[in-house]
């Protein structure tokens, strides 16, 4: 999901499967084709109305967060009797791949399309789809500008960062010699910037503050984050507060600390609330994490899509899908829930 | 043609220009390594510490092992885009078997490495039997291995690994610092491969096949068999890299290795091995791997933003290829 120049190049060459028609969609197409040909369709097919087609486009297929989002959408589509088509970019910066998937879904007759937009690169295609009568809902991150899509169902990522910033500040209150490391995802990540800024806001500092001793791009994955944390520790062995963009990154940071025997006394905070991540909070590797709800985003999106297709009701505006601070060591002044709650509501 | 092949292959270059060119491609990477080290030592006192140097060896061990396989393939004028994805699949196979299915850890390791070897053989067969271009073949297997990794792992990281699986992440004390067995393994594999490539008939056949396959075949080298062996060996090495990676991170991570193919190609090219085949050294690749690792580490210590690290890596690659091209032109 991290997107570096090098990565982009190889994935440009490497071409992961960009979009996919689920088995359900294939049968739907088959039904449409047989009906269109006027041949003797089976009674079952001719009796039922044309199923509603909903499209879901995620940033990538290779990230648990988006996989869970897709699974949530598939389940909800099944419940509502809709057909879900899914597509994905090759990585978090593959706007072109998302546009292709979007155009194909419009051609295939999707009534509503849910998209986790990469960047402003998808905006024109989103507007075009809407002008063709398709409902477009942004999930997880806003389109640029935000009103390019009909509606936005997302976590307030800035708030997610702010909560762990406030938590870290309260947990370290009264201590001196604070040295902070910030683990971002990759240059240019919208969500990454929102969380980063939120953390700083919550902590009450700004970029360039002398307490920040290392800023690294861990790519949101464990392996790269471990390497970067090793380098950060070489740069300043005294790091005692670490902000991480997500939990895989937090685990990489923890591993680097553990290799140095420094895992105790360093406060790691994160965002996501996947089940593995909450497990990390429970066993103490992560102090606190802001839990978000991708299944909820997908469910709300599919429901809104079906509602639009059947009743013509267009949703609009921003729906906050919620964020909860999860920690087993609550601090005063910052609301949080324990890991029992976190595990009951986790998504991975 | 054959005469040229023989002269260059056996190290007695007739012309001073050729000798000079070869000297540049051999010594160039070493000089770059030294200059980079000196630069970073001057700029930050945290660079030249035993602890940091130990860290760099740990960070480059995985790409180092991959790059050995990549060197073999590039020496035959091929390229392997699949190495990182194949390695990632290997890590998932060995960790998933050992943890989820309770397979004996040693058997799990063997099967994980075996799967990578299988991919190597598949690449080799497609290149030799169907005569497909390596770029396209490995582009295909890259996607296949990538998909299999994510299907079998269900996108989940596999943790709580048994000891034998993470052995190569263990450390021992040496010269006042800690060294991982994974780093030692990377160096050992490099030396073994260097020996085989330069001191055995089979190794010389790899160079001959890469330099001029037609001439090599006319001279009696079974070039297709050589190619198949090269791809299979590379696959085996990716499996070993998978084991080193698992040791380093302590988990089976389906997200791992996504940029490892370009990282390994970068290491090989920066290390002075020619993309046109037949020229280069696995020792140069070790140096190339270290150069890339030292730049990443050093720039991070200086607080340089990640995006400039890519900028500099890009410049290094172009420099290395330019040097190779210029020396070829002089030779011709």
Interface residues (C-beta under 8 A of the other chain):
Chain A: X1 X4 X5 X6 X7 X9 X10 X11 X13 X14 X15 X16 X17 X61 X62 X63 X64 X67 X186 X187 X214 X215 X216 X217 X221 X222 X223 X226 X227 X228 X230 X231 X232 X234 X235 X248 X251 X252 X255 X276 X348
Chain B: X44 X46 X49 X51 X52 X55 X58 X59 X81 X139 X142 X143 X146 X147 X150 X154 X155 X156 X157 X159 X245 X248 X249 X250 X251 X253 X254 X255 X256 X257 X258 X259 X261 X262 X263 X296 X297 X300 X301 X303 X305 X306 X307 X310 X311 X313 X314
